[in-house]
C-alpha cells in the first residue's frame, strides 16, 4: 500500500467552498476505482486556506497505471482541474512500522 498526499493552498473563502464541493464530486470516482483503498480531505484549523487530500492506493502501479489509465481518472481530474494551480506539494509515501493501533 502507498499513500498519496496532495497539499493545496486556497486563500479565497468562496473558492474554498467550491473546492470542497469539487472534491466531493471527484471522490465519487475514487469510490468507483478498485485501486483506491480510501481517501480523506482535511482542512487546516490554524490555517483554513490549507488542505491535504490523502488517498490510499494498493500500489504505485495501481495508482499510476491502473487508476490514471482507467475509466475513472478523466472525470476525477475534470472536477479538480481548476485547482491544479493551488497544489503546493504532492507525493507518494509508503507506511512504516510506526503505526497506532487506534483508528482516527
N, C-alpha and C positions, 0 to 999 in steps of 0.2 A: 504494500500500500504506500502511496505517496499523498502528500497534502500540498495543494496549490494555495498560495496566499496572494491575493491581489489587493493592494492598498490604494485607495482613492482619496483625493482631497477635493472637496466640492464646497467652495466658500458661500455660494449663494443659497439662501434658505429655500426659495421656490424650486431651484434646480435640485436640491437635495430631496424634496418631496417627490419630484418626477423620477429621480434616480432610484429611490426605494420602490416606486411602482414598477419601473423598468426591470429591476432585479427580481421582483416577484413574478413578472411575466417570463423573464429568462429562466427562472428556477423551474418553471413548468417543463422546459426542455431538459433540464438536468434530471428531473424526476423520471422522464421517459428513457433516458440514456442508461443502458445496463452497465456502462463503465463507471458511472458516478456512484460513489458509496454514500454520499451525503454532502450537505453544504450548510453554511451559516453566514449570514451577513451581520456584522456588528458595527455599531456607531460609537465614536469616542464620547465619553462623558465630559471630560475636561475640554476636549476639542471636538465639538459636534460636527465639524466640517470634514472629519476624517472617518473613513470607513475601511473595514477589512472584510473581504469576501474569502472565506475558507471553503475549499472544495476537496473532498477526498476522492481519489481515483484508485482503481485496482492496481495500476502500474503506469509508468511513464508512457509505455506503448499504447495502453488503453486510452490514455488521455490524448496523446499527440496524434496517433494514427486512428484509433477506434472512434473516439468522440469527434475530433476535428474532421475526420474523413467520413463521418457517418451522417445520418439524415437529420440530426437534431441541432448540429452546430450552427448552421446557417440562420435559423430562427433565433437561437440563443444570442448570436453575435448581432443580429439586427436590432434586438432590444437594447443592447449595451453599447452599440457603436457610437452614439452621441457622447458617451462618457470615456471613450478611449484616451482622450487627451487629458483626462483627470487622473489617470493612473500615475502613481508615484513610484511604485515598485511591484514587481511580480516575480514569483519564483516557485519552484517545486522543492519540497522538503521530504525527507524520509524520517519516520519516527525513530526515536532512540529507546533504550531500555528504561529511561526515566519517565514513568507514566503513573499517574494517580489511579488508584483503584476506584475512586469515586467518579461519578458522571456529573458533568455540569452542563 
